[in-house]
Amino acid sequence: MFIITDKRFTTLGNQIFEFMSGLYPNLTEVDIEVIPTDLTEDNVFGWTLENNDQNEIEIHNELTQKDFITTLIHELIHVDQNVRGLLDDTERENEAYRLEGMLTERFMTEC
């Protein structure tokens, strides 16, 4: 189940989830909750926390549309990595950063 707790982001977030789950079917196997929140003090755009089969994505609530898309794609890659059991932080970030730009452009072209 994919849930976004802020109605402002529901449509775009659902579109991104549908796009990403087509590429990463593992995303449909776990519960994902996206929580827009103020992450200014943390100096990040988003992060993913895993708790059993529940994945919580906190995403900064003041992002441009493109930054929201890129960040959610990045964090959904981390959810897929959680399902696959990829635990090495360096590998996780390298993979997510390597793919986020390409997938953002693809999403913006196709959707």
N, C-alpha and C positions, 0 to 999 in steps of 0.2 A: 504494500500500500504506500502511495506517495501522497504526502500531506504538506501543504504550505500554510503556515499559521497566519499569514498576513494577506488579506484579500487583494491588495494592490499588486501582488506578484503571482496570483493564482494562474491566470491564463498563460502568461509567458513561462512560468515555471513548469506547468503541465506540458507545454509544447516542447520545452527542453528535455523533460523526462521522457516523453514519447520518442523523441529523436535519439536520445542516448540509450534507451532500453532496446531500440532496434539494433544498435551497435554492440551493446553490452547486455545480453539477456539476463545475466546474473542480477541486474538491478531489480528485476521483477520478483526475485526470490526472497527479498528482505523488506522490512518496513523502513521507510525513509521519511523523516520529518524535517522540513526546512523551516528554520526560525530566523526571520530577519530581526536583527538586533543591532544596537550601537556597539561597534567594535573599535571605535576610535582609539581608546586607551590601549587596546591590544596591538594596534598598528598592523592589522591584517584585514583582508577582505572577507575571509571565511575560514572555517575549519570543520572537520568531521570528527565526531565522537562515536565510538562503537560500544554498544551494550547488548551482548548476545546477538540476536537477529535484528535489533533496532539500531538504525544509524541516524544520528542527529546531525544535521548540517546547520551551523550557525553562519549566517551571511550578513555582511554589513548592510544596514538599511538605507544608506545614502549613496548607493552606487549609480553610475550611469547605466543605461540599458545594456550597452556592450560589456561593461565591467560585470554587471549582474550575470549576463549570459556566460562570459568567460569563467567567472568564479564558480557558478553552479556546475558547469561542465567539469571544471577542475575537481571539485568536491565529489561529483558523481563518479569520476574515475577512481577516487579514493574509496568510495563505497564498493565498487567492483573489485578493487584490490583487497579490501577486507574479506569479501566473499571468496576470492581466490586464495587467501591466506598469505598474500605478499606483505611481509611485516617490516622489511628493511626500509628505514626512513629515507635514506639516500636514493634507493631504487624507486620508492614510491613517488618522491618529489620529482626525480628526473623524468619518470614516465609521464606524470601529470603535466609538468611544464612542457615537455616535448609535444604532447598531443593537444593541449588546450587551445592554442592559436589556430591550428589547422581545423579542429572540430568547431570552433567558434565561427570561422569563416564559412565552413560547410553548412552549419546550421543557418547562418544568416542568408546564405544563397538559396538553400532548399526550402526554408520555412517562411 
